[in-house]
Structures are given as structure tokens and as C-alpha cells.
Amino acid sequence: MSEQILKINNVEICTESFGNPKDPAVLLIMGAMSSLDWWDEDFCLHIADQGRFVIRYDHRDLGRSTIYEPGTSNYTITDMADDAVGVLDAYSIAQAHIVGMSLGGMIGQILALRYPERIFTLTLIASSVFGTEMEKLPPMDQSILDHHAKSASIDWSNREAVIPYLADGWKTLAGSKPFEQERIYRLAEREADRAKQLSSRFNHAMLQGGGEYYDRMGEISVPVLIIHGTEDPALPYEHGLALMKSIPHAELVTLDGSGHEIHSEDWNQIIDSVINHSSR
């Protein structure tokens, strides 16, 4: 594992890589308000062991990347897509396999339209259509919104308060598979210890832009794999089905009983699917 803080698009982006740089590259793009830590290190190593060079990174306002004043909006989703390409440029990678979760999957869709020549394949995990069609699909479960409403009362300087808040956030996203409390708390501890300013994460709630790419999923020409849990409370399974209908020749892998998460019980199925997809 190798961590680097790179200067990209006039901001600092923190990255970590796993495996042999000579192997085909897999760029992991995490969702909103989620640092690179939530791509579990062991998950990344398992992919690297299959002959892939894996990169994960912190979005702006997360982890060790550039942060802004909480409550401000300083960039668009298109800027975040450009950050992803900037990571590839910094590693001298001409083309990569993109794996995006949730918001990361929407960033991946923009990448496939904005920079198709940079992408071999695209995998969308627990994501949704990027555009107006999303408004017609089932909404996020209220319990998730209720949890985030508690953030206003959190003392972000109090590690003992922050870690349970972060971990419990992932619990609201879980499906019916056993909640992995020990692993999730370990990842929450790592995120809390790495972050420059945890409260900046909520700037992602004000993210705008990308309108020129709305409802253009039908133009995506790279091979697309969709992976979605049947019990996703944030972007219900219907969002994965909508992606399937919207993107030509997309394939769907269903995770029975999984929520808006990368549960360790699903690692083998997810990794095998990504490896097979990226072997085209």
C-alpha cells in the first residue's frame, strides 16, 4: 500500500494504491460523505491479488484531501469527475477500469460520457441514474435522513462521539445481513483519525452541476456492470433496475439481502464480477 497526496486541478487529493502498477488499473470512486477508508483495505488487496493495480482516493472535503469551510459549495460533480481523471493522469494511467459506489457511480457515468477514451469498463455499485429520471424512483429511507439530522449536535472534536456517529450512519444503510459492527467501527476510527475536518463532509449535500450529462446514460458506450443490493435503503433496488434499462448492454448482478454497503459476505461475488468484467 502506498499513500500519495497529489496536486490535481489546483487542489490536493489523497490517494492510496495497491498492487503492481504494471497491472490493469482499477480506480475506486466512493460515494458522498465517504472517505477512501470505506473501500476496506482488505477488499482492495483482494482485487490487487487478482492482477489489478488498485487506487482509492479521498474526494474533496474528505480525509486528507483539500477541505473547505463547512456549509459552503466550492465545486461541482463535474469537477469531481475531473479529479478522478486527474488521479489517473498523476499515476500516468491512460485507461482504467472504473468502479464507483453510489455518488461515485454517478461520477463514473459522467466520466464515461466526458472521457470515454480513458475508460475500459465501468462498474456501478449501489448507484442510480444520473438525471431527472431519478426523481421518479423510490426515495431514501427516512431513517437515514433522521440520522444525519443529528449531525448538528455532534461535537466533531470529540472522538468518542464522532466514531459511533460515523459507524451508526453505516448501520442505517445496512440490509438484513448481520451488521459488521467490529469492522465498521474499525473503519470509522480510521476515518476519524485521518480526516482533516470531519464536518466538511456535509458540503457534499450542496453538490450541484453536471446538468449537461443528465439523462444521457443511453450514450454510454463502454461496457457497464451494475451491482445492487435488494434491500438498499438509500437507493432502493429499483434504482439499479432503472440503470439497467437506461444503459445499453449493461449487465446486472443482484446482491440478495444487501443494503447500501459493501458487506464482507458479498466481497467474493463483487470482486469476481469486477475481475470478470474487467477481463473483457
N, C-alpha and C positions, 0 to 999 in steps of 0.2 A: 504494500500500500504506500502511495506517495501523495502527499498533500502539496498543492501549489496555490498561491494567491496570484491571479493573473490580472493584468490591466486590460480590460475589454470595454470598448465603447465608452471610454473615459470614466469607468467605474472599476472597482475591484471585485472579482468573482473568485470565490474559494472553490477549488476542485480537489478531488481525490481520484486516483487511478489504481487499477488492479490488473495484474497480468502482464503479458508480453505486448509491448507497443507494436510489434510486427504482426500481431493477430488482427483479424477484422474488429473494428471498433464498435462498441455499443455505448451510446450516450443515454444515461438515465436522467429523465426530467421529472422531478417530484411535483406534487400539487401545491395549491395555495397554502400559505402559512405553515409550510412543512420544509424543514431544512434537509440537507443531504443525509442526515443521520437516519432518516426514516426509510432509506434504502439500506436495510440491515447489512452490516459489513459481511457477515457470513453468506448472505444472499448474493452479494457482489462477487465474493470469492468463488462461489459455486458456478456462477456464469463464467468467470475467468478460467476456471478449471476445465471448461468445455471448449477452450481455444478461442476466447474472445478477450479483447482489451476493453475493460470496463471503466467508464468515467461517470462519477456522480458529482453534483455541484450544488452550492447554495445559491438560490435566487437572491436578487436584491432584497434588502430588508430582512434577511435571514442569516443565521450562522455567522460566519466570518467574512461575508461579502459586504459591500457598501450598504450602509443603513441611512435612513432619513428620519427626520423628525416625525414622531408618531402623530397620526391624524393628517398627514399630507400626502398628496398624489404627485409623483415626480416622473412617472414613466408609464408606458402603455404595454399591453400584451404583445404588441409588435416589437417593442424594444426588448422584451424578454425573449422573443424568438431570435432576435439578432444577437442577444447574449449567448444563446445556445450555439449559434454558428461561430461566434467569436471564440467559444471554448474549443470547437473543432479546429479553427484556424491556429489557435495558440499551441495545439498539440500537433500541428502540421498534418491534419487528417482531411483528406479530400472528400471522402464519403464515409458515412456511418449508418449503422442501424439505430434508429431512434426508438426508445421505449419511454412513453410518457404516461404518468398516472394522473387522473382527474384533470386539474388545470394543465398539468404537463402534457396530457393528451391533446388538449385544445391548442397548446403551443405547438405540438407536433403537427397538427393539421395545418397550421399557418406555415410551418417550415416546409411541408410537402407542397404547398402552393407557391410559396415565396422563393424557396431554394430547392426545387426538385432535383437538381443535379448533385446536391450534397447528400441525398438520402438513398440508401439501398432499399431498406424496408422500414415500415412504421408499425409499431405495436401500441395500442391504446388500451390502458388498463383502467377500469372504473371511471371512464370518461363519458363525454356526451358530445352531441353535435354542436358545432360552433356556429351560432346564428340564431335567427328568430324561431326556428323550429323547436328550440329548447323550451320556449315558453309554453308549448302545448303539452309538455311531458310532465309526469308526476313530480311534485316539489320535494325539496329536502324535508326530512322529518323534523318536527318542531323541537324535539329533544336536543338536537344539535344546536339549533339557534338559541335555545334556553341556556345551554352550557356556555356558549360564547358570550351571552349577555352577562355572565358572572365576571367576565374579564375586567370590568370597570372597578371591581372591588379587590382585585388581586394586587398585592404588594410585590412588584416584579423584582425587587431587590432581595426578597425573602425566598431563598432556595427551597426551604421546606414547604412553602405554599405553592411555589411555581411547579415543582415536579409532579405533584398529584393532579394539578390542573391540566398540565400537558398530557399526562397519561390518561386521565379520565376523558379528555377530548377524544382520544382514540377509542375509548370504550364505547362512546356514543355512536361510533362509526362501525362497530363490530356487527357481524351476523350472528348466527346461532352456534358457530363453532366455539369451543372453550376459549374464553378471553385469556390471552397470554400475559398475565399481569407481570410476572418477573421480567420477561423480555421487554415489554413495553415500558416498564419503569426504568430499566437499564438504558433504553434509547432516550427516554425523557431526561434522565440525568446527564447523558452525554450532550444532548442538545442544550440544556440549561448551562452546562459548563463551558460550551464552545461559543455561545451566542454573545455578540457584542451588545445587543439591546433587544431583549425578547419582545417588548411591546411594539416594536416596529412591524411585526408580522401582520398586524391588523390593517396596515396600509394596503395590503392585497385586496381588502374588501372594497376599495375605491378604484380598483383597476378598470381601465377603460381602453378604448382603441380597437383596432383590428377590423373595423366595420367593412373595409374593402374586401375582407375574406369571408364575410357572413354568407352562409348557405351555399358555399361553393364546394362542398365535400364531393360532389359528383365529378369535379375536375381533378381530383387526386389520382395520379397515375401510378404511384409506387405501390408495391404490394402491401396490403394492410391486414393486420391481425387485431381482432378485438377480443379482450378478455374482461369478463364482467361477472360479478357475484350475483346470485339470485336474491340475496337479502340485503342489498346495498341501500342504506337509509339516506345517504346523501344524494346520490344519483341513481335512483332505482333502476332495476334491470331493464325497464322499458327504454332507458337512455342508450344502453348497449344495443338493443334491438333497432333503435332508430338509426344509430351509426351504421349498423349492418345494412339497412335499407338505403342509406344515403351515399355510401362509398362503393363504387363499382368493384366487384370481385373480392370484397372483403370477406374474411373468414372469422367465425365466432367460436371462442372457447368459453364455455359456461362453467363457473365455479359454484357448485351447489352448496348452499348454506353460508356462503361468504358474504361479508359486508363490503364496506368501502375501506379495504385493508389489503395488505399482502400477508396473509396468515401463513405461518410456517408449514401448516398442513398442506398448503397449496404450492409451496415452493417448487417441488418436483414438476408438477403439472405446468406451472408458469414458465419455469426455466426450460423444460423440454420443448414447450411450444415456441418460446423465443428462439431457441437454438435451431429448431427445425425451420422456422420461418426465415431466419437469417442465413440459412444454408442454401437458399434459392440461388 
